[in-house]
Amino acid sequence: MNPFLVLATQATASLIVFSLLAKWYVAPRLSRLPLKQALVPLLWINVFRYLPLNLFSPGQVSADIPAATISLIAYGDLIAGALALIAIIFLVYRIPGAMLAVGVFIIVGIADMSIAFPHALTAKLYLYPLGFNWYVVAFYVPMVFVSQVMIAYWLFAKRTARHAA
């Protein structure tokens, strides 16, 4: 099997598994909580987006990966992870603007993934030795995606439904 199909299969399987876990177990439990409390565990998943910084570590990935691709992925994730942590702090300490902080995180987080994913595909990242980052893409990125969909849904779709009622 070629590397693209291996990574695509693994990432798709993880996406399906995390989607089912979210639908069957996570969402029902979190939906019993007030919105601001329910968002915190979903944001925690995104805090670890500093992990792709190891793309800069010597020997962790191929030295042939374009530097622009490494920078785009690593810094985009770092910023999104930092914004997730800031949103958690705002929510936990009930700082005014907490929901705005969550909104900023979700916009930046989704934008980061929307920019990094096609860039990584264009650079054919799956053809390079990625070390630990292979598992980040195959396992962690789908979990992040599912958590972001849940956060966006609860922020925007449920908010619209509450205001319509």
C-alpha positions as CSV (number, residue, x, y, z in Angstrom):
1,M,0.0,0.0,0.0
2,N,1.4,3.4,-0.8
3,P,2.1,5.9,2.0
4,F,-0.8,8.2,1.1
5,L,-3.3,5.4,1.3
6,V,-1.9,4.2,4.6
7,L,-2.1,7.6,6.2
8,A,-5.5,8.3,4.6
9,T,-6.8,5.0,5.9
10,Q,-5.5,5.5,9.4
11,A,-6.7,9.1,9.6
12,T,-10.1,8.1,8.3
13,A,-10.5,5.2,10.7
14,S,-9.5,7.6,13.6
15,L,-12.0,10.2,12.4
16,I,-14.8,7.5,12.3
17,V,-13.9,6.2,15.8
18,F,-13.6,9.7,17.4
19,S,-16.9,10.8,15.7
20,L,-18.7,7.7,17.1
21,L,-17.2,8.2,20.6
22,A,-18.2,11.8,20.5
23,K,-21.8,11.0,19.4
24,W,-22.4,8.1,21.7
25,Y,-20.4,9.0,24.8
26,V,-19.0,12.5,24.9
27,A,-21.9,14.6,23.6
28,P,-24.6,13.1,25.8
29,R,-22.5,13.6,28.9
30,L,-21.4,17.1,28.1
31,S,-24.8,18.2,27.0
32,R,-26.0,17.8,30.6
33,L,-23.5,20.6,31.6
34,P,-23.9,24.3,31.2
35,L,-22.3,25.4,27.9
36,K,-19.3,27.1,29.4
37,Q,-18.4,23.9,31.4
38,A,-19.0,21.6,28.5
39,L,-16.6,23.5,26.3
40,V,-13.6,23.1,28.6
41,P,-12.9,19.3,28.0
42,L,-13.2,19.8,24.3
43,L,-10.8,22.7,24.4
44,W,-8.3,20.6,26.4
45,I,-8.0,18.3,23.4
46,N,-6.7,21.2,21.4
47,V,-4.1,22.5,24.0
48,F,-1.7,19.8,22.9
49,R,-1.4,21.3,19.5
50,Y,2.2,22.3,20.5
51,L,3.2,18.8,19.6
52,P,4.0,19.6,15.9
53,L,6.8,21.8,17.2
54,N,8.9,18.7,17.1
55,L,9.0,19.2,13.3
56,F,11.8,21.6,14.1
57,S,13.8,19.0,16.2
58,P,16.8,17.6,14.4
59,G,16.4,14.0,13.3
60,Q,12.6,13.9,14.0
61,V,11.5,14.3,10.4
62,S,13.2,14.3,7.0
63,A,15.5,17.4,6.5
64,D,14.0,17.5,3.0
65,I,10.6,18.6,4.1
66,P,10.1,22.2,2.8
67,A,10.8,24.7,5.6
68,A,7.7,26.7,4.7
69,T,5.5,23.6,5.3
70,I,7.1,22.9,8.6
71,S,6.7,26.5,9.8
72,L,3.1,26.7,8.6
73,I,2.1,23.5,10.4
74,A,4.1,24.0,13.6
75,Y,3.3,27.7,14.2
76,G,-0.3,27.4,13.2
77,D,-0.9,24.6,15.6
78,L,1.1,26.4,18.4
79,I,-1.1,29.5,18.0
80,A,-4.3,27.4,18.0
81,G,-3.2,25.5,21.1
82,A,-2.3,28.7,23.0
83,L,-5.7,30.2,22.1
84,A,-7.4,27.0,23.4
85,L,-5.5,27.3,26.7
86,I,-6.5,31.0,26.9
87,A,-10.1,30.1,26.3
88,I,-10.0,27.5,29.0
89,I,-8.5,30.0,31.5
90,F,-11.2,32.5,30.6
91,L,-14.0,29.9,31.0
92,V,-12.7,28.4,34.3
93,Y,-12.1,31.8,35.9
94,R,-15.3,33.2,34.5
95,I,-13.4,36.1,32.9
96,P,-15.6,38.4,30.8
97,G,-15.2,37.7,27.1
98,A,-14.8,33.9,27.7
99,M,-17.2,33.0,24.8
100,L,-15.3,35.5,22.6
101,A,-12.1,33.7,23.5
102,V,-13.7,30.4,22.5
103,G,-14.9,31.9,19.3
104,V,-11.5,33.3,18.4
105,F,-9.9,29.9,19.1
106,I,-12.4,28.0,16.9
107,I,-12.0,30.4,14.0
108,V,-8.2,30.3,14.2
109,G,-8.2,26.6,14.8
110,I,-10.4,25.7,11.9
111,A,-8.5,28.2,9.7
112,D,-5.2,26.6,10.6
113,M,-6.4,23.1,9.7
114,S,-8.0,24.4,6.5
115,I,-4.7,26.0,5.4
116,A,-2.3,23.4,6.7
117,F,-4.1,20.3,5.4
118,P,-4.0,21.2,1.7
119,H,-0.5,22.7,2.1
120,A,0.7,19.3,3.6
121,L,-1.0,17.4,0.7
122,T,0.6,19.7,-1.9
123,A,4.0,19.2,-0.3
124,K,3.3,15.4,-0.3
125,L,4.3,15.3,3.4
126,Y,3.2,11.6,3.5
127,L,6.2,10.7,1.3
128,Y,8.8,11.9,3.9
129,P,9.9,10.2,7.1
130,L,7.7,11.9,9.7
131,G,8.6,10.0,12.8
132,F,6.2,10.7,15.7
133,N,4.3,13.2,13.5
134,W,2.9,10.3,11.5
135,Y,0.9,9.4,14.6
136,V,-0.1,13.0,15.2
137,V,-1.7,13.1,11.7
138,A,-3.2,9.6,11.9
139,F,-4.5,9.8,15.4
140,Y,-4.5,13.3,17.1
141,V,-5.5,15.4,14.1
142,P,-8.8,13.5,13.7
143,M,-9.5,13.9,17.4
144,V,-8.8,17.7,17.1
145,F,-11.1,17.9,14.1
146,V,-14.0,16.2,15.9
147,S,-13.5,18.4,19.0
148,Q,-13.6,21.5,16.8
149,V,-16.8,20.4,15.1
150,M,-18.4,19.9,18.5
151,I,-17.2,23.2,19.8
152,A,-18.4,25.0,16.6
153,Y,-21.8,23.2,16.8
154,W,-22.3,24.1,20.4
155,L,-21.2,27.7,19.9
156,F,-23.2,28.4,16.7
157,A,-25.9,25.9,16.0
158,K,-27.1,25.4,19.5
159,R,-26.9,29.2,20.1
160,T,-29.1,29.8,17.1
161,A,-31.6,27.2,18.4
162,R,-31.6,28.8,21.9
163,H,-32.3,32.2,20.4
164,A,-35.0,30.9,18.1
165,A,-36.9,29.2,20.9
